[in-house]
């Protein structure tokens, strides 16, 4: 190294020295660091060992986790597969929207048609067309509402299915191959199925949401059309009281653009389309009507067939009127008379079609019971009805329509006056109705209004009153015939089956009470029909509903007439049920002697239960607060303490009699010197028949407070006494033996206790004997006593024994 430095120049020699010094310094520094690391090496080694231990533990734990995840993944795959299977089943039985798409397309065309008709000013819709449009739109609204409910329900289910699919689709563990190689195939299959079903969901959701949007748009359009129609109806309703056209004496044919025949042809064509649309949307209601008609027809046919097999069928059929002529026509008349009432609203064309069929059926049934004058009147009324019904359906006004209304109105006016003045006999073998003059008077009033409206140019009012007049006349006769048919049917049923239910119907007197109820229903239907014909039903019903539902206040009590009517109705139903139960358990209507029975007490308990339950239900239904009832009961209690003691005493006594049963129906009792058989045990009083045709009303309180003798409390045995006298010259012992012989011969006399013949007293000229025996039924005492005395007289006569 020294030789090398000696050969180098001075400059390079200095650089080399500095380089050696630098490397020496670096070497010393590195040596010091190594010594420091060697000094702390045990700590570093322990840290490394601890880290290695932790890594080993984590590897072992990961192995354990992998082992425990296998069953979890199996359960998860099974759960996902089940969810996807349910989703596939849901999509397979997908909502059938074909009918909805077709229906919504038809509905869109119909709504556009109504919209265009309402927007046209050259040929505006009249009141009848607006009513028909309102009915059809109401039916369409119900259909759209059903569609919306179905679609909303389906979309809710679809969203639930989609949530399950998303749960499977977004589960990353299905794509982790390191978890388990065995489940990798099934996990991949589940994941692929979720992707496929997610695509199916989006397709179905787009289709259903598109349909729902169309349905919602049409629903909004329909609501807008209904609002417009209501406004037009209100405007026409206010304007029809004003002059619409020229007065009858001033109008001419040039005022109208079309002829009457063109108007009739166009109107009938539209009416036919309206009927088809309405029938297509109301098949469910019509099905109910058909089922009711089939049941009625079966009932009529079966009862009439059974009656014809009876030996006394002629006497039964003689009391029938229309049912014996034709059960089919009678049932159809009931169907077309009352069947239309099940429709909340129906277009005029459909209503008139039902009424036309009803008119045909009525004409056929009445032809058997009409005089010659009656048949002429019927044919005239039928022609007038047909004219006014067609006129009621006309869309446009025509020159011939005004003349037809005037001539038809004048003819109906003259016909009504003639029937009122002449009192023509219309029916044969059929009683005339007491309501005849009232029906004719109302018909006459309506047709006069129609004629006046036609004269003053109020054509809409003239048409309404003209058809209402003739239809009310026809409907009144129809309802009378329907009442007779129903009375015939119930009477026939009561003759066929002699059970207690139909005995009850006979008991309430079919000819009066049942007919009275039917006439009340008929009057209600008749008034309802007049209101509908005059388009006043909605307004009238709205006023009535508002009146009875309007909240009213008396002091601190809030009520409405509807709650009061409901309370009265429930109490009335309870009363009817109580009377029915009373008759059902009552044996007083059965022929023959009354036998002791426990049914009277049961009937009393049932009646009290019905009244109590009816009162509580009426209170709850009417919404009467219980605190008000408690106040009322408290006030009643004060009144009871002063003025109603006897009434409450009798009511409580009736309840005690019902449970304690000291007397029962059929018992022979004696109270206050009055003897009779118990016929009825009522809530307040009981009835006793004294055997002479009189019924004694005894308050229940007297039955418990006074001394009561019950002859038949345990049995109906009765001891009978007979006295006779024999002169001293006669053979006393033989007379006694003859009487004993007659007692033993009579099978109606009880053997235990034995009958006895004893000497009672010694008189001046004869010996008085007394005969004592028992009979099993005290109702037969008189008969047995009479028979025995006759036998004793006959026996004494044969054996030459004289009686004193």
C-alpha positions in Angstrom: 0.0 0.0 0.0 3.0 2.4 0.8 4.7 1.6 -2.5 1.4 2.4 -4.3 1.0 5.7 -2.5 4.7 6.6 -3.3 4.1 6.1 -7.0 0.9 8.3 -7.0 0.9 12.0 -7.5 0.4 14.2 -4.5 -3.2 15.1 -5.5 -4.4 11.5 -5.9 -2.4 10.5 -2.8 -4.5 12.9 -0.6 -7.7 11.7 -2.1 -6.9 8.1 -1.3 -6.1 9.0 2.3 -9.4 10.7 2.8 -11.2 7.7 1.2 -9.6 5.3 3.6 -10.5 7.5 6.6 -14.2 7.6 5.4 -14.5 3.9 5.0 -12.8 3.3 8.4 -15.4 5.6 10.0 -18.3 3.7 8.4 -16.9 0.4 9.5 -16.7 1.5 13.1 -20.2 2.8 13.0 -21.6 -0.5 11.6 -19.7 -2.5 14.2 -21.3 -0.5 16.9 -24.8 -1.1 15.6 -24.2 -4.8 15.4 -23.1 -4.9 19.0 -26.2 -3.1 20.0 -28.5 -5.6 18.1 -26.7 -8.5 19.6 -27.3 -7.1 23.1 -31.1 -6.9 22.5 -31.5 -10.1 20.5 -33.4 -12.2 23.2 -36.3 -9.6 23.1 -36.5 -9.7 19.3 -36.5 -13.4 19.2 -39.4 -13.7 21.8 -41.5 -11.2 19.7 -40.9 -13.2 16.6 -41.9 -16.4 18.4 -45.1 -14.8 19.8 -46.0 -13.6 16.3 -45.4 -17.0 14.8 -47.7 -18.5 17.6 -50.5 -16.0 16.8 -50.3 -16.9 13.1 -50.4 -20.6 13.9 -53.5 -20.0 16.1 -55.3 -18.0 13.4 -54.6 -20.7 10.9 -56.1 -23.3 13.2 -59.2 -21.1 13.9 -59.7 -20.6 10.2 -59.7 -24.3 9.7 -62.3 -24.7 12.5 -64.5 -21.9 10.9 -64.4 -23.7 7.5 -65.5 -26.9 9.2 -68.5 -25.2 10.9 -69.6 -23.2 7.8 -70.5 -26.3 5.8 -73.8 -27.1 7.6 -74.7 -23.4 7.6 -74.1 -23.1 3.9 -76.2 -26.3 3.3 -79.1 -24.7 5.3 -78.7 -21.4 3.4 -78.7 -23.1 0.0 -81.9 -25.1 0.9 -83.6 -21.9 2.1 -82.7 -20.0 -1.0 -83.8 -22.9 -3.2 -87.2 -22.9 -1.4 -87.6 -19.2 -1.9 -86.7 -19.4 -5.6 -89.1 -22.3 -6.0 -91.9 -20.2 -4.5 -90.9 -17.4 -6.9 -91.0 -19.7 -9.9 -94.5 -20.9 -8.8 -95.7 -17.4 -8.4 -94.5 -16.4 -11.9 -96.0 -19.6 -13.4 -99.4 -18.8 -12.1 -99.0 -15.1 -13.0 -101.9 -12.7 -13.1 -104.0 -13.2 -16.2 -104.0 -9.7 -17.6 -105.4 -10.7 -21.0 -109.0 -10.0 -20.0 -107.8 -6.7 -18.3 -106.0 -5.5 -21.5 -109.1 -6.3 -23.6 -111.4 -4.8 -21.0 -109.3 -1.6 -20.7 -109.2 -1.2 -24.4 -113.0 -1.4 -24.7 -113.3 0.9 -21.7 -111.0 3.4 -23.3 -113.1 3.5 -26.4 -116.3 3.8 -24.4 -114.9 6.6 -22.3 -113.7 8.5 -25.4 -117.2 8.0 -26.9 -118.8 9.5 -23.8 -116.2 12.3 -23.7 -116.9 13.2 -27.3 -120.7 13.1 -26.8 -120.4 15.4 -23.8 -118.1 17.8 -25.7 -120.5 18.0 -28.7 -122.8 21.0 -28.5 -124.8 20.4 -31.7 -126.6 17.3 -30.3 -126.5 17.5 -26.5 -127.5 14.5 -24.3 -130.9 14.6 -22.7 -131.7 13.7 -19.1 -132.5 10.1 -19.8 -129.2 9.6 -21.8 -127.3 11.3 -19.0 -128.9 8.9 -16.4 -128.0 6.0 -18.6 -124.4 7.2 -19.0 -124.2 7.7 -15.3 -125.3 4.1 -14.6 -122.8 2.7 -17.2 -120.0 4.8 -15.8 -120.8 3.7 -12.3 -120.6 0.1 -13.4 -117.3 0.8 -15.2 -116.0 2.5 -12.1 -116.7 -0.6 -10.0 -114.9 -2.7 -12.6 -111.9 -0.3 -12.6 -111.8 -0.4 -8.8 -111.7 -4.2 -8.9 -108.9 -4.1 -11.4 -106.9 -1.6 -9.2 -107.3 -3.8 -6.2 -106.2 -6.9 -8.1 -103.2 -5.1 -9.6 -102.2 -3.6 -6.2 -102.4 -6.9 -4.5 -100.4 -8.6 -7.3 -97.8 -5.8 -7.2 -97.4 -6.2 -3.4 -96.9 -9.9 -3.9 -94.5 -9.2 -6.7 -92.4 -6.8 -4.6 -92.2 -9.5 -1.8 -91.0 -12.0 -4.3 -88.5 -9.6 -5.7 -87.1 -8.9 -2.2 -86.4 -12.6 -1.8 -84.7 -12.8 -5.2 -82.5 -9.8 -4.3 -81.5 -11.4 -1.1 -80.2 -14.4 -3.0 -78.7 -12.4 -5.8 -76.7 -10.1 -3.5 -75.3 -12.8 -1.2 -71.6 -12.8 -2.0 -71.0 -16.1 -0.1 -72.6 -17.9 -3.0 -69.6 -16.8 -5.2 -66.8 -17.7 -2.7 -65.2 -20.8 -4.0 -62.9 -21.2 -1.0 -65.7 -22.0 1.4 -66.5 -25.4 0.2 -65.8 -27.2 -3.0 -68.6 -29.7 -2.6 -71.4 -27.0 -2.4 -69.9 -25.0 -5.2 -72.1 -26.4 -7.9 -75.4 -26.0 -6.0 -74.4 -22.5 -4.9 -73.7 -21.5 -8.4 -77.0 -23.0 -9.6 -78.9 -21.0 -6.9 -77.1 -17.8 -8.0 -77.9 -18.4 -11.7 -81.5 -19.0 -10.9 -81.7 -15.8 -8.9 -80.4 -13.9 -11.9 -82.9 -15.5 -14.3 -85.8 -14.9 -11.9 -84.7 -11.3 -11.5 -85.0 -10.8 -15.2 -88.4 -12.4 -15.2 -89.5 -10.1 -12.4 -88.4 -7.0 -14.3 -90.4 -8.1 -17.4 -93.5 -8.8 -15.3 -93.2 -5.6 -13.3 -93.0 -3.5 -16.5 -96.1 -5.2 -17.9 -98.1 -4.9 -14.7 -97.1 -1.3 -14.0 -97.9 -0.3 -17.6 -101.4 -1.8 -17.2 -101.8 -0.2 -13.8 -100.9 3.2 -15.3 -103.5 2.7 -18.0 -106.1 1.7 -15.4 -105.2 4.8 -13.3 -105.5 7.1 -16.3 -108.9 5.7 -17.2 -110.0 6.0 -13.6 -109.2 9.7 -13.6 -110.9 10.2 -16.9 -114.0 8.3 -15.6 -114.1 10.5 -12.5 -113.9 13.6 -14.6 -116.8 12.3 -16.8 -118.9 11.5 -13.8 -118.4 15.0 -12.5 -119.3 16.5 -15.8 -122.4 14.3 -16.1 -123.5 15.3 -12.6 -123.2 18.9 -13.5 -125.1 18.4 -16.7 -127.8 16.5 -14.8 -128.2 19.3 -12.3 -128.3 21.9 -15.1 -130.9 20.0 -17.1 -132.9 19.3 -13.9 -133.1 23.0 -13.2 -133.8 23.8 -16.9 -136.5 21.2 -17.5 -138.9 23.2 -15.4 -138.5 26.0 -17.9 -139.6 26.1 -21.4 -137.4 23.9 -23.6 -139.2 24.0 -26.9 -142.0 25.9 -28.6 -145.5 25.6 -27.0 -147.6 22.8 -28.5 -150.0 25.3 -30.3 -147.1 27.2 -31.8 -144.6 24.5 -32.9 -144.3 23.1 -36.5 -142.4 20.4 -38.3 -139.7 22.8 -39.5 -138.5 23.2 -35.9 -137.0 19.6 -36.0 -134.2 18.2 -38.2 -135.1 14.5 -38.1 -138.2 12.4 -38.4 -139.8 10.4 -35.6 -138.9 7.1 -37.3 -135.2 8.0 -37.6 -135.1 9.0 -34.0 -136.8 5.7 -32.9 -134.5 3.6 -35.0 -131.4 5.4 -33.7 -132.6 5.3 -30.1 -133.5 1.6 -30.1 -130.1 0.8 -31.6 -128.4 2.7 -28.8 -130.6 1.1 -26.2 -129.7 -2.3 -27.4 -126.0 -1.6 -27.1 -126.6 -0.2 -23.6 -128.4 -3.3 -22.6 -125.6 -5.5 -23.9 -123.0 -3.5 -22.0 -125.0 -3.5 -18.8 -125.8 -7.3 -18.9 -122.1 -8.0 -19.5 -121.1 -6.2 -16.3 -124.0 -7.4 -14.0 -123.9 -11.2 -14.6 -123.4 -11.9 -10.9 -126.5 -10.1 -9.8 -128.5 -11.7 -12.6 -127.3 -15.1 -11.5 -128.7 -14.5 -8.0 -132.0 -13.6 -9.5 -132.1 -16.7 -11.6 -131.2 -18.9 -8.6 -134.1 -17.3 -6.6 -136.5 -17.8 -9.5 -135.5 -21.5 -9.7 -136.1 -22.0 -6.0 -139.5 -20.3 -6.3 -140.4 -22.4 -9.3 -139.4 -25.6 -7.5 -141.4 -24.6 -4.5 -144.5 -23.8 -6.5 -144.3 -27.0 -8.6 -143.7 -29.3 -5.6 -146.5 -27.9 -3.4 -149.0 -27.9 -6.3 -148.0 -31.5 -7.2 -148.5 -32.7 -3.7 -151.8 -30.9 -3.4 -153.1 -32.5 -6.6 -152.5 -35.9 -5.0 -154.6 -35.2 -1.9 -158.1 -36.6 -1.8 -159.6 -33.1 -1.0 -157.5 -31.3 -3.7 -160.5 -29.7 -5.2 -161.3 -27.8 -2.1 -157.7 -26.6 -1.8 -157.3 -25.6 -5.4 -160.6 -23.7 -5.3 -159.1 -21.2 -2.9 -156.2 -20.5 -5.2 -156.2 -17.9 -8.0 -153.1 -17.5 -10.2 -150.9 -20.2 -8.9 -153.2 -22.9 -10.0 -153.1 -21.6 -13.6 -149.4 -21.6 -14.2 -146.5 -21.9 -11.7 -144.0 -20.9 -14.3 -145.7 -17.7 -15.3 -146.4 -16.8 -11.6 -142.7 -17.3 -10.6 -141.5 -15.3 -13.7 -143.9 -12.5 -12.8 -142.4 -12.3 -9.3 -138.9 -12.4 -10.8 -139.4 -9.5 -13.2 -141.4 -7.5 -10.6 -139.1 -7.7 -7.6 -135.8 -8.9 -9.3 -135.0 -5.4 -10.6 -134.9 -4.1 -7.1 -131.6 -5.8 -6.4 -129.9 -3.4 -8.9 -128.8 -0.2 -7.2 -129.1 1.6 -10.5 -129.9 0.3 -14.0 -130.2 2.1 -17.3 -133.7 3.0 -18.5 -133.4 0.7 -21.5 -132.7 -2.4 -19.3 -135.5 -1.4 -16.9 -138.0 -0.9 -19.7 -137.0 -4.3 -21.1 -137.8 -6.0 -17.8 -141.0 -4.0 -17.5 -142.1 -5.1 -21.1 -141.6 -8.8 -20.2 -143.5 -8.2 -17.0 -146.4 -6.6 -19.0 -146.5 -9.7 -21.3 -146.6 -12.1 -18.3 -149.3 -9.9 -16.6 -151.5 -9.9 -19.7 -151.3 -13.7 -19.9 -152.2 -14.3 -16.3 -154.9 -11.7 -16.2 -156.6 -13.0 -19.3 -158.2 -15.8 -17.3 -159.9 -13.4 -14.9 -160.9 -10.4 -17.0 -164.2 -9.5 -18.3 -164.6 -8.3 -21.9 -164.4 -4.7 -20.9 -161.4 -5.6 -18.7 -159.6 -7.1 -21.7 -160.2 -4.0 -23.8 -158.8 -1.8 -21.0 -155.8 -4.1 -20.6 -154.9 -3.9 -24.3 -155.3 -0.2 -24.4 -153.1 0.2 -21.4 -150.5 -2.1 -22.9 -150.3 -0.1 -26.1 -150.1 3.2 -24.2 -147.3 1.8 -22.0 -145.4 0.7 -25.1 -145.7 4.1 -26.7 -144.6 6.0 -23.6 -141.8 3.6 -22.9 -140.3 4.1 -26.5 -140.8 7.8 -26.2 -138.9 7.8 -22.9 -135.9 6.2 -24.7 -135.8 8.7 -27.5 -132.5 10.6 -27.8 -133.7 13.5 -29.9 -136.9 15.4 -30.1 -139.1 15.1 -33.1 -142.3 16.5 -34.5 -144.2 13.3 -34.2 -143.1 12.8 -30.6 -145.0 15.9 -29.5 -148.2 14.6 -31.1 -147.7 11.1 -29.8 -147.3 12.5 -26.2 -150.4 14.7 -26.6 -152.7 12.0 -28.1 -151.5 9.3 -25.7 -151.9 11.6 -22.7 -155.4 12.6 -23.8 -156.4 9.0 -24.3 -155.1 7.9 -20.9 -156.8 10.9 -19.3 -160.2 9.8 -20.8 -159.6 6.2 -19.8 -158.9 7.1 -16.2 -162.0 9.3 -16.0 -164.2 6.6 -17.6 -162.9 4.0 -15.1 -163.5 6.3 -12.1 -167.0 7.4 -13.3 -168.4 4.1 -14.6 -167.0 1.7 -12.0 -166.7 -0.8 -14.7 -166.4 -4.5 -13.6 -162.9 -5.5 -14.8 -162.3 -8.7 -13.0 -164.4 -11.9 -12.8 -163.9 -14.4 -10.0 -161.4 -12.0 -8.5 -162.1 -9.3 -5.9 -161.5 -5.7 -6.8 -158.9 -3.8 -4.9 -159.9 -1.0 -2.5 -156.9 1.0 -3.7 -158.4 1.2 -7.3 -159.6 4.7 -7.1 -156.5 6.0 -5.4 -154.3 4.5 -8.1 -156.5 5.9 -10.8 -156.5 9.3 -9.1 -152.6 9.4 -8.9 -152.4 8.2 -12.5 -154.8 10.9 -13.6 -152.9 13.6 -11.7 -149.6 12.6 -13.4 -151.1 12.5 -16.9 -152.6 16.0 -16.4 -149.2 17.4 -15.5 -147.7 15.7 -18.6 -150.3 17.3 -20.9 -149.8 20.7 -19.3 -146.0 20.4 -19.7 -146.4 19.4 -23.3 -148.6 22.4 -24.0 -146.1 24.8 -22.4 -143.1 23.3 -24.2 -141.5 21.4 -21.3 -141.0 18.2 -23.2 -138.7 16.5 -20.8 -141.2 16.9 -17.9 -144.0 15.8 -20.2 -142.2 12.6 -21.1 -141.3 11.8 -17.5 -144.8 12.3 -16.1 -146.4 10.4 -19.1 -144.4 7.3 -18.6 -144.6 7.5 -14.8 -148.4 7.7 -15.1 -148.9 4.6 -17.2 -146.1 2.6 -15.5 -147.6 3.3 -12.0 -151.0 2.0 -13.2 -149.5 -1.2 -14.6 -147.2 -1.7 -11.6 -150.1 -1.3 -9.2 -152.0 -4.1 -10.9 -148.8 -6.2 -11.1 -148.1 -5.8 -7.4 -151.7 -6.8 -6.5 -151.2 -10.0 -8.6 -147.8 -10.7 -7.0 -149.4 -10.4 -3.5 -152.1 -12.9 -4.5 -149.5 -15.3 -5.8 -147.5 -15.2 -2.6 -150.6 -15.7 -0.5 -151.5 -18.7 -2.7 -148.0 -20.2 -2.3 -148.0 -19.9 1.5 -151.6 -21.2 1.8 -150.7 -24.2 -0.4 -147.6 -24.9 1.7 -149.7 -24.8 4.9 -152.1 -27.4 3.4 -149.3 -29.6 2.2 -147.3 -29.8 5.5 -149.2 -29.6 8.7 -146.3 -28.7 11.0 -146.1 -26.1 13.6 -144.4 -23.5 11.5 -147.2 -23.4 8.9 -149.8 -23.8 11.6 -148.3 -20.5 12.9 -148.9 -19.0 9.4 -152.5 -20.1 9.5 -152.8 -18.8 13.0 -151.8 -15.2 12.1 -154.6 -15.4 9.4 -153.2 -15.5 5.9 -156.0 -13.6 4.4 -155.5 -10.6 6.6 -152.1 -10.2 8.3 -149.9 -11.8 5.6 -151.7 -9.9 2.9 -151.4 -6.7 4.9 -147.6 -7.1 5.2 -147.4 -7.8 1.5 -149.4 -4.7 0.7 -147.1 -2.6 2.8 -144.2 -3.9 0.8 -146.1 -3.3 -2.4 -146.9 0.3 -1.5 -143.2 0.9 -0.7 -142.1 -0.6 -4.1 -144.8 1.4 -5.9 -143.7 4.7 -4.4 -140.1 3.8 -5.1 -140.9 3.2 -8.8 -142.7 6.5 -9.2 -139.7 8.3 -7.7 -137.3 6.5 -10.1 -139.5 7.3 -13.1 -139.5 10.9 -12.2 -135.7 10.9 -11.6 -136.4 12.0 -8.0 -135.1 8.9 -6.3 -131.5 10.0 -5.7 -132.6 13.5 -4.5 -135.3 12.0 -2.2 -133.1 9.3 -0.8 -130.3 11.8 -0.1 -132.7 14.0 1.7 -134.1 11.1 3.8 -130.6 9.8 4.6 -129.4 13.3 5.6 -132.5 13.8 7.7 -132.3 10.6 9.7 -128.5 10.7 10.0 -128.2 14.3 11.0 -126.8 14.6 14.6 -129.2 16.1 17.0 -128.8 17.3 20.6 -131.1 17.5 23.5 -129.3 18.8 26.5 -126.1 16.7 26.8 -127.5 13.8 24.8 -126.5 13.4 21.1 -128.6 11.2 18.9 -130.0 10.8 15.4 -133.3 9.5 14.0 -131.4 6.6 12.4 -130.4 5.3 15.8 -133.9 5.6 17.1 -135.4 3.8 14.0 -132.8 1.1 14.4 -133.7 0.7 18.1 -137.4 0.4 17.3 -136.7 -2.0 14.5 -134.7 -4.4 16.8 -137.3 -4.2 19.5 -140.1 -5.0 16.9 -138.1 -8.0 15.7 -137.7 -9.2 19.3 -141.5 -8.8 19.8 -142.2 -10.9 16.7 -139.7 -13.6 17.7 -141.2 -13.6 21.2 -144.7 -14.1 19.8 -143.5 -16.9 17.5 -141.8 -18.7 20.4 -144.9 -18.3 22.5 -147.0 -19.9 19.8 -144.4 -22.6 19.0 -144.5 -23.8 22.6 -148.2 -23.2 23.2 -150.4 -26.2 23.1 -153.7 -24.3 23.4 -154.2 -24.4 19.6 -154.1 -28.2 19.4 -157.4 -29.9 19.4 -158.6 -32.0 22.3 -158.1 -31.6 26.1 -155.1 -29.8 27.3 -152.4 -31.9 28.9 -149.9 -30.8 31.5 -146.7 -29.7 29.9 -143.5 -27.9 31.0 -143.2 -26.1 27.7 -145.0 -23.1 29.1 -142.3 -22.3 31.6 -139.6 -22.9 29.0 -141.4 -20.6 26.6 -141.6 -17.9 29.3 -137.8 -18.2 30.0 -137.0 -18.0 26.3 -139.3 -15.0 25.8 -137.7 -13.1 28.7 -134.3 -14.0 27.2 -135.3 -12.7 23.8 -136.6 -9.5 25.2 -133.5 -8.9 27.3 -131.1 -9.8 24.4 -133.2 -7.6 22.0 -133.1 -4.7 24.4 -129.3 -4.9 24.9 -128.6 -5.4 21.1 -130.9 -2.4 20.4 -129.1 -0.3 22.9 -125.7 -1.3 21.4 -126.8 -0.9 17.8 -128.3 2.5 18.4 -125.1 3.7 20.1 -126.8 4.7 23.3 -124.2 5.3 26.1 -124.4 2.9 29.0 -124.1 5.8 31.5 -127.3 7.3 30.0 -129.0 3.9 30.5 -127.9 3.8 34.1 -129.3 7.2 34.7 -132.5 6.2 32.9 -132.7 3.0 35.0 -132.2 5.0 38.2 -135.0 7.4 37.3 -137.1 4.5 36.4 -136.4 2.9 39.8 -137.8 6.0 41.5 -140.9 5.8 39.3 -141.2 2.1 40.0 -141.1 2.8 43.8 -144.1 5.0 43.5 -146.3 4.1 40.7 -145.3 0.8 39.1 -145.2 -1.6 42.1 -147.9 -3.8 40.8 -146.4 -4.1 37.4 -142.9 -4.9 38.7 -144.5 -7.3 41.2 -146.2 -9.2 38.3 -143.1 -9.2 36.2 -140.9 -10.6 39.0 -143.6 -13.1 39.9 -143.6 -14.3 36.3 -139.9 -14.9 36.5 -140.3 -16.8 39.8 -143.1 -18.9 38.3 -140.9 -19.7 35.3 -138.1 -21.1 37.5 -140.1 -22.4 40.6 -143.0 -23.8 38.4 -145.8 -23.9 41.0 -148.2 -24.1 38.0 -147.7 -25.2 34.4 -149.7 -25.1 31.3 -152.4 -27.8 31.5 -152.7 -27.6 35.3 -156.2 -27.4 36.7 -156.0 -24.8 39.5 -158.4 -23.0 41.8 -157.7 -19.4 43.0 -160.1 -16.9 44.6 -163.1 -19.2 44.0 -162.2 -19.5 40.2 -161.4 -22.9 38.8 -159.9 -23.6 35.4 -157.1 -25.0 33.3 -153.9 -22.9 32.8 -153.7 -22.0 29.1 -150.8 -19.5 29.0 -148.1 -18.3 31.4 -147.1 -14.8 30.4 -144.5 -12.3 31.5 -147.1 -10.2 33.4 -150.2 -12.3 33.7 -151.5 -15.8 33.0 -154.6 -17.1 31.3 -157.0 -19.7 32.8 -159.8 -21.3 30.9 -162.9 -22.1 33.1 -164.3 -24.7 30.8 -167.3 -22.6 29.8 -165.6 -20.7 27.0 -164.2 -17.9 29.1 -160.6 -17.0 29.7 -159.7 -15.6 33.1 -156.7 -13.2 33.2 -154.9 -13.6 36.5 -151.9 -11.4 37.4 -148.8 -13.4 38.2 -148.6 -11.6 41.6 -151.9 -13.0 42.7 -150.8 -16.6 41.8 -148.0 -16.3 44.3 -149.6 -14.1 47.0 -153.0 -15.8 47.3 -153.9 -19.3 48.3 -153.6 -21.5 45.2 -155.0 -25.0 44.8 -153.3 -27.0 42.1 -155.3 -30.1 41.3 -152.8 -31.5 38.9 -149.4 -30.5 40.4 -148.1 -34.1 40.6 -150.7 -36.0 38.5 -154.0 -35.7 36.9 -155.8 -38.2 39.1 -159.2 -37.1 40.3 -161.5 -38.7 42.9 -165.2 -38.7 42.0 -168.2 -39.1 44.3 -171.7 -40.4 43.3 -174.6 -40.6 45.8 -177.8 -42.6 45.4 -180.6 -43.8 47.7 -182.4 -47.1 48.1 -185.7 -47.6 50.0 -185.7 -49.6 53.2 -187.7 -52.4 51.5 -184.9 -53.1 49.0 -182.0 -55.5 49.3 -179.2 -53.2 50.4 -176.4 -55.7 50.0 -177.4 -56.6 46.5 -177.6 -53.0 45.5 -174.1 -52.5 46.8 -172.8 -55.5 45.0 -174.4 -54.4 41.7 -172.7 -51.0 41.9 -169.3 -52.6 42.7 -169.8 -54.9 39.7 -170.4 -51.9 37.4 -167.4 -50.2 38.9 -165.2 -53.2 38.1 -166.6 -53.4 34.5 -165.6 -49.9 33.7 -162.0 -49.9 32.3 -161.6 -46.1 32.7 -161.8 -46.3 36.5 -158.5 -46.8 38.4 -158.0 -50.0 40.3 -155.6 -48.5 42.8 -157.0 -46.9 44.9 -159.9 -49.4 44.8 -163.4 -48.0 44.2 -165.7 -48.2 47.2 -169.4 -48.2 47.9 -170.3 -47.2 51.5 -173.5 -46.3 53.4 -173.5 -42.6 54.0 -176.6 -41.8 56.1 -180.0 -43.2 57.1 -182.7 -41.0 55.8 -186.4 -41.1 56.8 -187.5 -43.3 53.8 -184.2 -44.6 52.3 -180.6 -45.4 52.9 -178.1 -43.1 51.3 -175.1 -44.7 49.6 -171.9 -43.0 48.5 -169.7 -44.3 45.6 -166.1 -43.2 45.6 -163.6 -44.0 42.8 -160.6 -42.5 41.0 -160.1 -41.6 37.3 -156.6 -41.2 35.7 -157.4 -38.0 33.8 -159.7 -35.4 35.4 -160.6 -34.1 32.0 -162.7 -37.3 31.5 -164.5 -37.1 34.9 -167.8 -36.0 33.3 -167.8 -38.7 30.7 -166.9 -41.5 33.1 -169.4 -40.3 35.7 -172.2 -40.2 33.2 -171.4 -43.7 31.8 -171.3 -45.2 35.3 -174.6 -43.7 36.4 -176.3 -45.0 33.3 -174.9 -48.5 33.9 -176.1 -48.4 37.6 -179.6 -47.4 36.5 -179.7 -50.2 33.9 -178.4 -52.8 36.4 -180.9 -51.8 39.1 -183.7 -52.0 36.5 -182.8 -55.5 35.5 -182.6 -56.7 39.1 -185.9 -55.0 40.3 -184.2 -52.6 42.6 -185.9 -49.3 43.0 -184.0 -46.1 43.7 -185.5 -43.5 46.1 
